């Protein structure tokens, strides 16, 4: 009876052996057996380097073996060859592949891959297939690594998931990265969730990104994803303007010409991360009032605050608040909101808002403004629907031409044309050109800027014919 049961167990084991994660049998040629690792390693180093040699631990012995084969016959052919060419006596022995994983753990990736180069993956246990895939990634063979790790994952090796996530990230294949994460349902360590979060960030999936952020516990990993950044910029300049008209532009000052030297200062601070940004800026321009000309009414201060929330695929601007002081009194307060989006090389912006004019209540207005920018071309438009004044529409077309004579010197030339229409009233065309020569210095730049424009007006009620040129010297710093 016992003999019969043993036969049944042997048949059962034979039938289910191919389904085991241990893979099939492998063979090698054993050239020597030693009691100590040092002796075995010394013998291995005395053999020709062109042989596929490795150390193997069997119970209390270290053995030196050559080659790795799927079939015993192949190993026997190698044994005969070694005897004939190198006079090395060896015997064909079985190999447990897991016992060679020490090469992988010791980061001897090329040696490890070389041993298994002629072995079918189907004959190997999952732990070894996984190690082969990782080894290919370590030596820079990304496609091969993806192929093998995908196979290991299909067979149930979940350790392949974080490695594949990292590989897809390195390739910039963010859709595949996030798809793998979602289909796996696997709980990943924070180090792997970092790449998943970046994948959602790059594909504009803000909602899913926030969920990943809630799952990450490591503060340093969160900070890397958030990319928290605070930038401060300043700009100081001094210049001359031959016609300091309309400041701000929508204030009709009458048909006259003014010229003066001026000082300008601007300051901005931006605090941002991948979800949102806050910005505050201040701008001031003061005229020198030379030749006893009183231009203080055209001095201007502009304050602006903007909050931007980064949603899936676009940025929501709300609110954008602007305050202007000029004409020696409060001038206006504007509240705007809208969206901005970058599509390939193009940038789009559309804002809607309301402006309260403190000087002339008839000029309170609803406004719409937009910007399209691509490859140096810019189209900006603005429409104002006044309470009790001629509504205004204008569009400005410009082109930025950037030249770099040297690494530190930059030249920007910007031709433009502005077309303005006051409904049932003045229309005008204003062509012009400006240029900026800059020298990069540590933390910023020193620049010389100038320009010329000429306005051609029809029905001179709100605007008139004039020409203008300006030049200024300035310095910009960021910190």
C-alpha positions in Angstrom: 0.0 0.0 0.0 2.8 2.4 0.9 4.6 1.7 -2.3 1.4 2.5 -4.3 1.0 5.8 -2.4 4.6 6.8 -3.2 4.0 6.1 -6.9 0.9 8.2 -6.9 2.9 11.1 -5.2 5.7 10.8 -7.7 3.2 11.0 -10.6 1.5 14.0 -9.0 4.8 15.8 -8.5 5.8 15.1 -12.1 2.6 16.4 -13.5 2.7 19.7 -11.5 6.4 20.4 -11.7 6.2 22.4 -15.0 3.7 24.8 -13.2 6.2 25.6 -10.5 7.8 29.0 -10.3 11.2 27.3 -10.1 11.5 26.8 -13.9 13.2 23.9 -15.7 16.5 22.3 -14.9 19.8 23.9 -16.0 23.2 22.4 -16.4 26.8 23.5 -16.1 30.4 22.1 -16.2 31.9 21.9 -12.7 35.7 22.4 -12.8 36.6 22.4 -9.2 35.3 22.1 -5.6 36.8 24.0 -2.6 36.1 24.3 1.2 36.6 28.1 1.3 35.4 30.9 -0.8 38.9 32.3 -1.0 40.3 29.2 -2.5 37.5 28.9 -5.0 37.8 32.6 -6.0 41.5 32.2 -6.5 41.1 29.2 -8.7 38.4 31.0 -10.8 40.8 33.9 -11.3 43.5 31.6 -12.7 41.2 30.4 -15.5 40.9 32.1 -18.9 38.7 35.2 -18.8 36.8 34.4 -22.0 35.0 31.5 -20.2 31.5 32.0 -18.6 32.6 31.2 -15.1 30.8 31.6 -11.8 31.0 30.5 -8.2 28.3 28.1 -6.8 27.6 27.1 -3.2 26.6 23.5 -2.6 26.2 22.6 1.1 29.6 23.0 2.6 31.5 23.5 -0.6 32.2 26.3 -3.1 32.4 25.1 -6.7 33.7 26.8 -9.8 31.5 26.2 -12.9 31.7 27.1 -16.5 28.7 28.0 -18.8 25.0 27.7 -18.3 22.9 25.4 -20.5 19.3 24.3 -20.9 20.2 20.7 -22.0 22.6 18.2 -20.5 23.9 17.4 -24.0 25.0 21.0 -24.5 26.8 21.1 -21.2 28.5 17.8 -22.1 29.7 19.3 -25.4 31.2 22.2 -23.4 32.9 19.7 -21.0 34.5 17.9 -24.0 35.7 21.2 -25.5 37.2 22.4 -22.3 39.1 19.1 -22.0 40.4 19.2 -25.5 41.4 22.9 -25.8 42.4 23.7 -22.2 42.9 20.3 -20.6 40.4 21.1 -17.9 38.7 18.1 -16.3 35.0 18.8 -15.5 31.8 17.1 -14.8 28.2 18.0 -15.9 26.1 19.0 -12.9 22.6 20.5 -12.3 22.2 24.2 -11.4 19.6 25.9 -9.3 19.3 29.4 -11.0 18.4 31.2 -7.8 21.9 30.4 -6.4 23.4 32.6 -9.1 21.4 35.6 -8.0 24.3 36.7 -5.8 25.8 38.2 -8.9 22.6 40.4 -9.3 22.6 41.4 -5.6 26.4 42.3 -5.9 25.4 44.5 -8.9 27.5 42.5 -11.3 24.8 43.0 -13.9 26.7 42.4 -17.1 28.3 39.1 -15.8 24.9 38.0 -14.6 23.2 38.7 -18.0 26.1 37.0 -19.8 25.4 33.7 -18.0 21.7 33.7 -18.9 22.1 35.1 -22.5 21.3 31.7 -24.1 18.7 30.5 -21.7 15.0 30.6 -22.5 13.1 32.7 -20.0 10.4 30.0 -19.8 12.9 27.7 -18.1 13.7 30.2 -15.3 12.0 30.9 -12.1 10.2 34.3 -11.8 12.7 35.7 -9.3 15.5 35.2 -11.9 13.4 36.6 -14.8 12.8 39.6 -12.7 16.5 40.0 -11.9 17.3 39.7 -15.6 14.8 42.5 -16.4 16.2 44.8 -13.7 19.8 44.0 -14.9 18.9 45.1 -18.4 17.6 48.4 -17.0 20.8 48.9 -15.0 23.0 48.5 -18.1 20.8 50.9 -20.1 18.9 48.5 -22.3 15.5 49.9 -21.6 13.4 48.2 -24.3 14.8 44.8 -23.4 14.2 45.5 -19.7 10.6 46.5 -20.4 10.0 43.4 -22.5 11.3 41.0 -19.8 9.7 42.8 -16.8 6.3 42.9 -18.6 6.6 39.1 -19.1 7.5 38.7 -15.4 4.5 40.9 -14.4 2.1 38.8 -16.5 3.4 35.7 -14.7 2.6 37.3 -11.3 5.9 39.0 -10.3 4.5 42.3 -8.8 8.0 43.6 -8.0 8.2 44.5 -11.7 5.6 47.2 -11.3 7.7 49.9 -9.6 10.6 49.2 -11.9 8.4 49.5 -15.0 6.9 52.7 -13.6 10.4 54.2 -13.4 11.3 53.0 -16.9 8.2 54.5 -18.4 9.0 57.8 -16.6 12.6 57.8 -18.0 11.2 57.4 -21.5 8.6 60.1 -21.0 5.8 57.6 -21.6 3.5 59.1 -19.0 0.2 57.6 -20.4 1.6 54.1 -20.2 3.0 54.8 -16.7 -0.3 55.9 -15.3 -2.2 53.1 -17.1 0.1 50.5 -15.6 -0.5 51.9 -12.1 -4.2 52.0 -12.5 -4.5 48.5 -13.9 -2.3 46.9 -11.3 -4.1 48.1 -8.2 -0.8 47.6 -6.4 0.1 49.6 -3.3 3.5 51.2 -4.2 6.2 52.7 -2.0 6.5 56.5 -1.9 9.6 56.3 -4.1 7.5 54.8 -6.9 4.4 56.9 -6.3 6.7 59.9 -7.1 6.9 58.8 -10.7 3.2 58.1 -10.8 2.5 61.6 -9.5 4.7 63.1 -12.2 2.9 61.0 -14.8 -0.4 62.5 -13.7 1.1 66.0 -13.6 2.5 65.7 -17.1 -0.8 64.4 -18.5 -2.8 67.2 -16.8 -4.8 64.9 -14.4 -4.9 67.2 -11.4 -7.6 65.3 -9.6 -5.7 62.0 -9.7 -2.5 63.8 -8.8 -4.1 65.1 -5.6 -5.1 61.5 -4.6 -1.6 60.3 -5.1 -0.3 63.2 -3.0 -2.6 62.2 -0.2 -1.2 58.6 -0.3 2.5 59.8 -0.1 3.7 60.0 3.5 7.3 61.0 2.9 7.6 64.8 3.2 10.7 65.0 1.0 9.0 63.1 -1.8 6.0 65.4 -1.6 8.2 68.5 -1.8 9.9 67.1 -4.9 6.5 66.7 -6.6 5.1 70.0 -5.4 8.2 71.8 -6.8 7.6 74.6 -4.3 9.3 77.8 -5.6 9.4 81.4 -4.6 10.8 83.9 -7.1 11.4 87.6 -6.6 12.2 89.9 -9.5 13.1 93.6 -9.6 13.6 96.0 -12.5 15.0 99.5 -12.3 15.4 101.8 -15.3 15.9 105.4 -16.3 14.9 106.8 -19.6 13.6 109.5 -22.0 10.2 109.5 -23.8 9.5 112.0 -26.5 5.7 111.8 -26.1 4.4 110.7 -22.7 0.8 110.4 -24.0 -2.2 108.7 -22.3 -1.2 107.3 -19.0 -3.1 105.1 -18.6 -4.0 104.8 -22.2 -7.8 105.0 -21.9 -7.7 108.5 -20.3 -8.3 111.2 -23.0 -5.9 114.0 -22.1 -6.5 116.1 -25.1 -4.5 116.7 -28.2 -1.1 117.6 -26.9 2.5 116.5 -26.8 4.7 116.0 -23.8 8.3 114.9 -23.4 10.2 114.1 -20.2 12.8 111.9 -18.5 11.4 109.2 -16.2 12.3 106.7 -13.6 10.7 103.2 -13.5 10.7 100.6 -10.9 8.9 97.2 -10.8 8.8 94.4 -8.2 7.2 91.0 -8.4 7.0 88.0 -6.2 5.6 84.6 -7.3 5.0 81.7 -4.9 4.1 78.5 -6.8 3.8 74.7 -6.8 2.3 72.2 -9.2 -1.3 72.9 -8.0 -1.4 76.7 -7.8 0.5 80.0 -7.8 0.1 83.4 -6.2 1.7 86.5 -7.6 2.0 90.1 -6.6 3.6 92.8 -8.6 4.0 96.6 -8.2 5.0 99.0 -10.9 5.8 102.7 -10.6 6.8 105.4 -13.1 7.7 109.0 -12.2 8.6 111.9 -14.5 11.4 114.3 -13.7 9.4 117.4 -14.7 12.4 119.0 -16.3 12.1 122.5 -17.9 9.5 123.3 -15.2 6.9 121.2 -17.0 4.5 119.7 -14.5 3.9 116.1 -15.6 3.1 114.8 -12.1 -0.4 114.0 -13.2 1.0 111.3 -15.5 3.0 109.6 -12.7 1.5 106.1 -12.2 1.5 103.3 -9.8 0.0 99.9 -10.7 -0.6 97.0 -8.2 -1.6 93.6 -9.3 -2.5 90.4 -7.5 -3.3 87.1 -9.2 -4.1 83.6 -8.1 -3.8 80.8 -10.6 -5.1 77.2 -10.0 -3.7 74.5 -12.2 -6.5 72.2 -13.3 -6.5 69.3 -15.8 -5.0 70.7 -19.0 -5.4 74.4 -18.2 -4.9 77.1 -15.6 -7.8 78.9 -14.0 -7.1 82.5 -13.1 -9.2 83.7 -10.2 -9.0 86.3 -9.1 -6.8 88.8 -10.9 -7.1 92.2 -9.2 -5.4 95.4 -10.6 -5.3 98.8 -9.0 -4.1 101.9 -10.7 -3.2 105.3 -9.2 -2.6 108.2 -11.6 -3.9 111.7 -12.4 -3.0 112.5 -8.8 -5.8 110.3 -7.5 -7.3 106.8 -7.5 -7.9 105.9 -11.1 -9.3 102.4 -11.4 -9.8 98.9 -9.9 -10.2 95.9 -12.1 -11.3 92.3 -11.3 -10.7 89.6 -13.9 -11.0 85.9 -14.2 -10.4 83.3 -17.0 -8.3 80.5 -18.3 -4.8 80.0 -19.7 -3.6 77.0 -21.5 -0.4 75.8 -23.3 -1.0 73.7 -26.4 2.2 72.3 -27.8 4.3 75.4 -28.7 1.3 77.8 -28.4 0.1 79.7 -25.3 -3.6 80.8 -25.1 -5.2 83.2 -22.5 -8.7 84.5 -22.2 -9.9 86.7 -19.3 -13.2 88.4 -18.6 -13.7 91.1 -16.0 -15.1 94.4 -14.8 -13.3 97.7 -14.3 -14.4 100.5 -11.9 -13.2 103.9 -13.1 -13.0 106.3 -10.2 -12.3 109.4 -12.3 -15.2 109.0 -14.8 -18.0 106.7 -13.8 -19.2 106.7 -17.5 -16.1 104.8 -18.3 -16.9 101.9 -16.0 -16.7 98.9 -18.3 -17.0 95.2 -18.8 -13.9 93.9 -20.5 -12.6 90.9 -22.4 -8.9 90.3 -23.2 -7.0 87.5 -24.9 -3.5 86.5 -25.9 -2.3 84.0 -28.5 1.4 83.4 -28.6 3.3 80.9 -30.7 6.9 80.8 -32.0 7.6 84.4 -31.2 4.3 85.7 -32.8 1.9 87.4 -30.4 -1.7 88.5 -30.9 -3.3 90.5 -28.1 -6.8 91.9 -28.1 -8.9 93.9 -25.7 -12.6 94.9 -25.8 -14.1 97.4 -23.3 -17.9 97.8 -23.1 -18.3 101.2 -21.3 -21.3 102.3 -19.3 -21.8 105.5 -21.2 -18.9 106.1 -23.6 -17.8 104.8 -27.0 -16.9 101.2 -26.6 -13.3 100.4 -27.6 -11.6 97.4 -29.3 -8.0 97.1 -30.2 -5.6 94.3 -31.3 -1.8 94.3 -31.3 0.2 92.0 -33.5 3.9 91.6 -32.8 6.9 89.3 -33.5 9.8 88.7 -31.2 13.1 88.1 -33.0 15.8 86.9 -30.6 19.5 87.0 -31.5 22.4 85.8 -29.4 25.7 87.3 -30.5 27.4 85.6 -27.6 26.6 83.5 -24.5 26.2 86.6 -22.4 24.8 89.1 -24.9 21.2 89.0 -26.2 19.4 91.1 -28.7 15.6 91.2 -29.0 13.9 93.0 -31.8 10.1 93.4 -31.8 8.2 94.9 -34.7 4.5 95.4 -34.0 1.3 97.1 -35.2 -1.7 98.2 -33.1 -5.1 98.7 -34.6 -7.7 100.6 -32.5 -11.4 101.2 -33.0 -13.7 103.3 -30.8 -17.3 102.3 -31.8 -18.9 105.1 -33.9 -15.8 107.2 -33.4 -12.0 107.3 -33.8 -10.0 104.5 -35.4 -6.2 104.4 -35.6 -3.3 102.3 -36.8 0.0 102.5 -34.9 3.0 100.6 -36.4 6.3 100.6 -34.4 9.4 98.7 -33.5 11.4 98.3 -30.3 14.7 96.7 -29.5 16.6 95.5 -26.4 20.3 94.8 -26.0 21.1 92.9 -22.8 24.2 91.7 -21.0 23.8 88.8 -18.6 25.3 89.3 -15.2 25.1 87.1 -12.1 21.5 87.0 -11.0 20.1 89.1 -13.8 20.9 91.4 -16.7 21.8 95.0 -17.6 20.0 96.3 -20.7 19.6 99.1 -23.1 16.1 99.4 -24.6 14.6 101.8 -27.2 11.8 102.1 -29.7 9.8 104.1 -32.2 6.2 104.3 -33.2 3.8 106.5 -35.2 0.1 106.8 -34.8 -2.3 107.4 -37.7 -5.8 108.4 -36.5 -9.1 108.9 -38.4 -11.7 111.2 -36.9 -9.5 112.6 -34.1 -11.8 112.5 -31.2 -10.2 110.0 -28.8 -6.7 109.7 -30.5 -4.7 111.8 -32.9 -1.7 111.6 -35.3 1.6 111.6 -33.5 5.0 110.0 -33.4 7.1 108.9 -30.4 10.5 107.5 -29.5 12.0 106.4 -26.2 15.2 105.0 -24.8 16.0 103.6 -21.4 18.9 102.0 -19.5 17.9 99.4 -16.9 18.9 96.5 -14.7 16.9 93.4 -13.8 17.6 91.0 -11.0 16.0 87.7 -9.8 16.5 86.0 -6.5 
